[in-house]
Structure formats: structure tokens, C-alpha cells
Amino acid sequence: MNFRETMEYIGQAGQYGISPGLENIRELCRRLGDPQKGLKFVHVAGTNGKGSVSAFVASVLKCGGYRVGRYLSPALFDYREIIQVNGREISKKALCSGMDLVREVCDGMTAEGMPHPTLFEMETALGFWYFREKECDIVVLETGMGGLLDATNVVEDTCAAVLTSISMDHMKFLGGTLTEIAAQKAGILKKGCHVVTAAQRPEVMAVIREKAADLGCPLVTAEEEEVSHVHYGMEKQRFDYDGWKGMEITLGGRYQIGNAVVALETVRILGELGFPVSGEKLRRGMASAQWPGRFTIVGRKPWFIVDGAHNEDGARRLAESLRYYFPDKRILYIMGVLRDKEYDKVIALTHELADQIITVTASENPRALSAYELAQEIAEVHENVTGADSLEEAVEMALLLAGKGDVIVAFGSLSYLGKLMRFLENRKGKEAGGR
């Protein structure tokens, strides 16, 4: 397949839906030669913060001189972002040749009466194949959803299992209580592997401790309470933590300090397991980590912030950052969500900070809640809400309503934020060209 045909095939594979379980991915990988068995992993699960922690860890390891694979989702700008080596996305040529192999295996499985692998299973197997081809020293592997039954959990050589903040999300698949969800997330633990967890709610910590004890896993908790001398900023933040003085990161949002601490504990353990990184390179890796779409500044005068807060915990963290950074500013929202998320809780936690809210349909995905439906929901608690016919209209409307000292915040589903950021970039380019 050429690149266009490959992308069409990937688009069609979305029809196979979501099917938690490891039987299919095991068979798919087996027929590909079990590429995951020759790799070492940092396996990351959690509700919020997976991407940020993975970005920090991968950046530090790269600066340390290692060849680092990274598997993530969802893509923000380009589909090929989901599979990276040392920050470079999989090439079009490799995507095509790898997906040709995966397609051949999938066809063979269905011909023998087996279910067709889901798109996520196909992508996961493709990632393993590519990381083996590139001879990666280590792979930072994010779960898609949950952990225990997530396709990524077919891996065996887990150096460190990392659990970021765990809260309510994907209840249809993971369970209706925090303890049930925590049990799914903690399913990535392997016998004897090292475990790093963010500070969690008591009931979540109880699940993690019990699982770690059962499997003989050394457990470290990254205690954000031990952070000191914090200097919060939207573009640069500094803090001290357990021997690391003046650690600097360039990811914005108050919540990123907690993610950085989880990453530091992970890097410390990896150093003990054969992946040491010098202090200078560690600092460079932490400072250079990038993760767009998470409290990302995309404009000034007015401030324009993009954030992927799409669930209760993410919305709470976004609201905390807005209160801290912009206590006396007029704030306007652009908001788009998926209908299978707890958007009512997102609205409840964020609406009072906004002077004006503009809603959009997050994507063409049938899971997206329409701008009109979302506006109706918000109108129950906020009087200044408008549904936009398109993303472009929402951006133009927000820029028209906002003064130079105001703040525009686009948040919700990541499925539309990449498109929004591209539109803004093109808009700036046209304005610059017209001057």
C-alpha cells in the first residue's frame, strides 16, 4: 500500500471498535514474530498525566544517549505521532511497510475464523514491530485505556510500571468505582518489576500497594508534598525535589509539577536498572520535554491557551491553573467534548470562571457531542453561551470578543485541539503575510 491507501485502510479499521482483552493482540504479535519480546519497557497507565510523564521520561532518556521508542495516543497533529523514536515520528515508508505486514496477519486471522483485531491492537503491534526494527534500547509505552486488558499489556519485560493520577473515566469499560478503575490500571504491574505511582487517593493507594505486594514489586510514591521552592509559570517552572535543586520544566500548568516528580522518580529507578543519565543531561531532558495541547500557550494579546482537560480530574486541574495564573482576568472558553465523557462534571468545575463560553462539535467522530447540545447543557448553569457552526467560527468569535488583556481557553477533547492549533498558526501566517 502507498501512504494514501495505508491511511484509508487505517480509517476503515476504526469499524472494529473497542474490545478489551489480550487474546487477539497476543495472536497478532505471535504471527508478527513477537517483536515486543526483544524490548524493554517503561509502561505508563493512569487517567491524567500519562502523556506528560512519558514526555519527560522519554526526553531524559534521549538526552542520556539512549535510543528511545515512544508509543502514545491520541495524535494531535499527524497520525504518525503515535509511534516515535527519539522524538521523530514513524516515517511514511515504515508506516506503509509495517501496516502491510499487519494487514496480512489480520487477513489471515479472519480467514481462520478469528475476530479482526481492533485498530488499537493493530497500532500497538505496529509500534512493537517498528521499535524492534529501530533497535530501541527502551520503549516508553502508554496504555490506551485501563491497563489489565489494554493491548499494550502484552509486554513482558517491564523495567518500570508507572501509575499517574487515577480518577473516574471510561467507566463503561473500567468499572464504576475508583477501586475498580485502579485495579484495571494496576494491571500493568509484572512480577518483580519496579513501580512508581503518583500520590493517589487512599482507596486507590490501597489497591496499588496490595497489587505490588502480591507481585513482589518494589513501590515508590512520588510525593508532590515534598516539592519546595516552587516558581510557577506558564512557560517555565522551577522547583526543588529530594536532592534535585532548581529543576526546570517548560510545560505550563500547575499540575505539571506533580507529573515531573513522577518522571524524576522513574528516571532514578531506571538509572539503577542500567539506564543511568548524568545530572546535567537529566536537567536538559526535563527542560526540553514537550507535550503540546496541555496548558499550551498558542497566542498572546489576548492570551490563548489550549488544554486537553476532558474529564473531572483534568477539569479540576485546569480550573486551579486558571485561578492561579489569571486571577483578575476576563476569561472566554471554546469548549468541545465527547458525549461518552462526564462533561456535566467538567462544566460544573469550570463554568464559573468564564465570562463567555463558545461551544464546538469536537470532531466528526460520532462520539462527539454537538455544539448545540453542549450549549444547551451549559445554558443550565451559565447565561453567556453560544454554539458555533464550525471550529473556525468559534476561534474568530472568541478573538473578536476578547480584549488584548483577556484570556481565551480552548479545552475538552483532544480530538479538535490539533485542528484548532493548526488553524491559528495558518491565521497568524496570513496576517504576517498581509503586513
ZIZI-V846698 format. One record per run of one state. SS is the DSSP state (A for helix, B for strand, O for the rest). FROM is the first residue (numbers start at 1). LEN is the number of residues. If there is no record, write none. Layout:
BEGIN
[[SS:FROM:LEN] [SS:FROM:LEN]]
END
This chain:
BEGIN
[[O:1:2] [A:3:14] [O:17:6] [A:23:9] [O:32:3] [A:35:4] [O:39:2] [B:41:5] [O:46:2] [B:48:1] [O:49:1] [A:50:14] [O:64:4] [B:68:4] [O:72:7] [A:79:4] [B:83:3] [O:86:2] [B:88:2] [O:90:2] [A:92:20] [O:112:7] [A:119:15] [O:134:4] [B:138:5] [O:143:8] [A:151:4] [O:155:3] [B:158:6] [O:164:1] [B:165:1] [O:166:5] [A:171:4] [O:175:3] [A:178:11] [O:189:5] [B:194:5] [O:199:3] [A:202:14] [O:216:3] [B:219:4] [O:223:1] [A:224:3] [O:227:1] [B:228:4] [O:232:5] [B:237:5] [O:242:2] [B:244:6] [O:250:6] [A:256:17] [O:273:6] [A:279:10] [O:289:7] [B:296:4] [O:300:3] [B:303:5] [O:308:4] [A:312:14] [O:326:5] [B:331:6] [O:337:1] [B:338:1] [O:339:4] [A:343:11] [O:354:2] [B:356:4] [O:360:8] [B:368:1] [O:369:2] [A:371:9] [O:380:5] [B:385:3] [O:388:3] [A:391:11] [O:402:5] [B:407:6] [O:413:1] [A:414:21] [O:435:1]]
END
